[in-house]
Amino acid sequence: MTDWAIHGFEIANCNCVPGCPCQFSQLPNDGTCEAMLTFRIDTGHYGDTKLDGLHTAAIYKWPGPIHEGNGEMQIIIDERATAEQKSALEAIMTGQDTDEFATMFFVFNAMCTTKHETLSAPVSLSFDAETGIGHGKADGIGETRVEPIAHIVSGAPHSVQIKLPNGFEYSEASVCRGTTQTPGSAISLEKNSGTHAHVAELHLTGKGVERAA
């Protein structure tokens, strides 16, 4: 199994209410799941192939809960990636060289029967921790914008964190609200407006999420 690791940051937006029942091993709000995830890789490798500084994104859609399968997915890889880097990122994001169910990439790939063509585009991610405003974008394909949850009474930014000691995506994430559009993808996301979003540090290997010592 090829050794790999990626350390970076992610922005994710799905169609459930902020908090997302999946994070608590519950069924999605309306019984379906659709999401866009954007990743910035600060440092990473797949075997001897360096992945530092690259970005990727992925769009997913399921007709029911993720664990019931029959979903569809499309990967978007930074146009700056070399052919070798693209192959490495495709391997990681389709769950190859990964222990069973150890990462979100393995799980999501296993639960998708339709894999659309991998696309290449400029991919970018920005997030301001002070304001809670962020942006993930695959040019011409899909775009996510996130902002803080507004307190139901005061309207002030409402801070919430989720810790998942045994999670397959992150150890800790900050919850926000987001909106996504995917005009250039084979997958149309139609329910993601002011819905659950989270931002998180990304520390993944083929063995799963790297835990703090």
PyMOL commands that set and color helices and strands:
alter all, ss='L'
color gray80, all
select helices_A, chain A and resi 21-24+66-68+83-93+104-110
alter helices_A, ss='H'
color red, helices_A
select strands_A, chain A and resi 4-14+33-46+49-50+55-62+71-78+112-115+119-121+123-128+133-138+142-147+149-150+157-158+160-163+172-181+193-205+208-209
alter strands_A, ss='S'
color yellow, strands_A
deselect
rebuild
show_as cartoon
